[in-house]
Amino acid sequence: DQDGEPRGRAGPPSDRDVDAVQFGPKLLGSRADGISRQADWSAKVMLSQGLPAGVLMWETSQPDKELEGSIGLLAELASASIDRARAREEQVKTRAAGEAARLREALLSSISHDFRSPLAAIIGSSTSLLDYGDRFDDSVRRDLLLNIHSEGEELNDFVTNLLDLTRLHSGVVQPVKQRLALSSVVKTAIERLERHRGEPLRIRTDGDCHAEADPLLLEQAIYNIVDNAVKYGGSPDAIDILCCANGACCSITIADRGPGLPEKDRQSIFTSFHFVRTTGRSKGTGLGLSIARGFVEAMGGTIEARGRGDGERGLEIAIELPKVS
């Protein structure tokens, strides 16, 4: 344990466990070769960074140099393995702490922009209506109301993305997978985005494939990717979505005809709060593609960004999920 004292295993102790715990206090006062003996028991302490980390115990009626040499080697290998495991654990903790700090900083920065800007617009428009609404004609009042509605939708998107990000980082996303027709999920995601934007999107869709996936998680992933393509991919009328079988997988490819991305930047777009500088800061939270990746990977799928397969200008984001018959 943390005090360097041997402990029996968890659960109801056997006679051997009782013997091991009773034998424990004598282990640290062992011989020069590191082996302690009591009655029919022999034991050797395994060290990690100079402190006891475990005990190897074996029954023997009399000393056996060959056996003790083999066990000594085993103890050294075990100690080295414990050292490596603890080092990996520390590395994971350090990376997690660094990632948490980076996310906190990015979150505060994003909130300062993505919360305050739409709130300021909503407050400004609503104040104008309250103070001067009777002086405005119908078209001006409608524009102000549309602005309030649009900025309110932006805030709702931001809060939804933050909640999804929290679910991913807390590990509570548990996919409920079932057999799905991908074309149906794509259609639902596009219809929801059209309702959000208040205008039709002439997105070309083709093909179909039946995959094993969670319908809600997959719809949200597709929604986020298409929304990103509309914002950054040039024209919302130049987006193509193809669903097809690819070996043992089903593939969904969402392609735009925007400026595209250099290969070195394609992986980073799936990072939380990431904005590609070449595109400028368009409206968004920098979370959509990160959440799409988290949802797809939670369902056992993969996602990647690449250049268009037909050689045209633009970017493709491809999702692959397990295929079912």
N, C-alpha and C positions, 0 to 999 in steps of 0.2 A: 504494500500500500504506500501512500505518500510519506509515511514515517519510516519506511524501510523495514517494516515488520511483516513477516510471512503471515498469510491468512489462509484458512481453509476455503475450499470452493463454496459457492453459493448453494443453498439448498440443505436438506437434511444431511448432516455429516456422517460419513462412514467411519469405521474404526481407523482406517488409514488416514483420513483427514484429521481426526483427533490427534493421532500420533504426530502428523506433520506440524500441526499448530503447537503442540507441546514441545516438539523438537526445535521449533523456530528460534527461541532465544539463544540457543547454543551455536547457531550457524555462523554468526559473525565472528565468533572466537575460534575459527577453524585452524587447521594445520597450515603449514607453509604452502602446500599444494592446493589449498582452498577447499579440501574435502573434510567434512565433519562426519563422525560416526557415533551412533548410539544404538546399542543392541544389534538388531539385524538391519538397521537403516544406515544408509550413507547418503550424503547430500552435498551439493555444491551450489553456491550462490551465483547467479548470473548478474552481472553489473551493467549499468547503462549510465554513461557519463560519470563514472566513479561511485554511483549509488546503487544499492540493491534493487533489482527490477524483477526478480523471480528466483525460484529455487528448483533445481533438478534433484529428485530423490529416487533412490532405487533400493530394493531389498537385496542384501547379500550376506551370506553367513560368514564370509571372511574376505579380507582385502584381495582384490584382483587387479594388478597393475595394468594389464592390457585393457580390461574393461574400463578402469578409471581413466586411462589415457583417451579412449574413444569418447567417454562421456565428457571429459575436459574439452575436447575439440567441439563436441556438440554444444557445450555451454558457451564457448566462444562464438560459434556461429549464431546461436540464439541471441546472445548479447548484441552482436553486430546487427542482426535483423531487428531487434527492438530499437536500437539506435536509429536505424533507417526509418522505421515506422514512425518514431517520435519526430524525427526531422521532417518527414513528409507532412505530419499533422501540423507542425509549426508553420511550414510553408503554406499549407492550406489556410490556416488561421490568419497568417499575415496577408495573403492575397485577398481573403474575404474582408479583412479589416480595411485594406486599401480600396477594394471595390465599394464597400459601404460608404467610406469617406468620399470617394469620387461621386457616387450616386447622390449623396446628401448635398454636395456642392452643386452638382448639375441640377438637382431638383430645386434648390433654392433659386438658382439662376433662372431656370425655366419658369418657375412660379412667378418670379418678379416680372417676367415679360408676358407669359401666356395667361396669367390671371389678371394682371393689372390692365393690360391693353383692352381686352374685351369688356372688363368692368367699367373702365373709363368711358368706352363708347356707349355702353348701356346706360350709364348714369347721365351722360351728356344728352343722349337722344330722349330719354324719359323726362329729364328736366326741361328740355325744350318743349315737349308736349304739354307738360304740366303748366309751364309759365306762359307759353305763347300759342298753345294748341288752337285756340279760337281764332287766331290771326292767320293760321296757315290754311292753304287750300288742301283739298283732298289728296292730291298727288304728293305734297310735301309730308303730310301726316303719314301717308302710306310708306314713303321712303324711310321715315324715322322708325316706324313700327317694324319694317323689314330689317332694318339695321339692328334693332333690339333682338329680333328673332334670330338673325344670323349669328350675332355675337354670343347669344345665349346657347346656341347649338355648339359653337366653338368651345365654350366653357364646359358644356356637357361632355363633349368628346375628350377634353383634357382630363376631367374627373374620371371618366370611364377608363381611360388609358392608365391613369395612376392606380386605380383599383386593380386592373388586370396585372400591372407590373408588381403590385404588392402580393397578389395571389401567386405569381410565378416565383418571386423571391422567397416567399414563405413556404413554398412547396405544397400548397393545398390544391393545386390544379390536378384533378383526378378525371381523366377522360373517360367518357362512357361511349365506347366504340361500337359501331354497328355498320351494316352494309349500306353504302350510300352511292347514289348516282351523282357523280361530281358535277355534271351539267346543271342539276337541280339546285345544288348548293351555290354554284356560281351565279345562277339566275337570282336567287334570293338575296345574295350579297349585293348584286348590282341594283336591284329594286330598292333595297334599303338605302344605298348611297344616293340614288336618284331622289328619294323622298327627303333625304337630308339636304341635298343641294337645291331642291326645288326645281329641277330641270331634268329633262331626259338626257341620257348619255348614250350616244350611238356607238356602243362597244361591240365589236364583232366577236362572236363566240362560235366555236366549232368543236365537234367530237364529243365523246363521252367515255367514261370508264367507271366501273364499280370498285370502290375502295372500302377499306375498313378504317373508319375514323369517327370522331365525335362531331356531330353536325353543327353544334353551337360554336365549338372552338375553331372548326374549319371555316365556317362562315365568317367569323370575326377576323381570322387570318387573311382570307381573300379580300374582305372589306378593306382592311388596313392597306393591303398591297395595291389594290385598285385605287383607293383614295390617294395614296402616295403617287401613283402613276398619273392621276389626273392633275395633281398639284405641281409635279415636277417634270412630267413627261411631255411637255409641249402642248399638244391639243388633246382635249378629252375625247375627241372624235377619232383619234388615231391609236386606239388601244385594241390589241388583239388578245383573245384568251383561247387557248387550245387545251382540251382534255383528251388524253390518249393513253393507251397501254404502253408500257416500256419494260418489257421482260416481266419480272414478278411484281412490278410496281405500276401504279397509276401516276401519271404526270399531269400537273396543271401548270401551264406556262402563260405568264402574263407579260406581254411585250408592249412597250411604248415606242414612240418615234421622237423622243426628246434628245437632249445633248449626249446622253449616255454617261458612262463613268470610266475612268482609267482602271485597269485591272487591279492596281494597288489599293484603290478605294472601295472596291466592291464588297469586301467582307465587312468593312467598318460600318456600312450603312445599317447593319443589324445590331449595332451597339446603342444602348439607351441614351437618349438625349443627343443623338448625333445628327448634325446637319452638314451636308456637303457644301463647302464654301463656293464651289463653282456655280451652284444653283442660286445663291443668295438665300436670304432667310424668308422663305415663304411661310404662309400661315400653317402652323402645325405644332406638334409637341415634341417631335424627335423621338417618339416612343413606338409609333405604329409598327415599323418593321421589326423592332426588337421583340415586341409582343407577338407578332406573327411567327417569328422564329421559335419563341418559347412554346407557343401552342402547337406548332407543327412537330417539334421535337418531343413534346409531351405525348403526342399520339404515335410516336415511333417512326416519324417521317424525317425527311431532310429538306432543306431549303438553301438555295444559292442564287446569287446574282451573277449575270454574265452578259456578254454582248449578244445581240440578236443572232439567231442561227441562220437567218436568211441573208446575212451580210449587210442589211440596211442599218441606218443610223438609229440608235436607241438602246434601251436596256431591257433585258429579260430577267424576270424572277421566276424560278422554277421550283415547284413543290413536288416531292415524290412521296407517295404513301403506299402501304401494302395493298396489293390487288386481291380482290376476291372474285370468285366466279359468279 
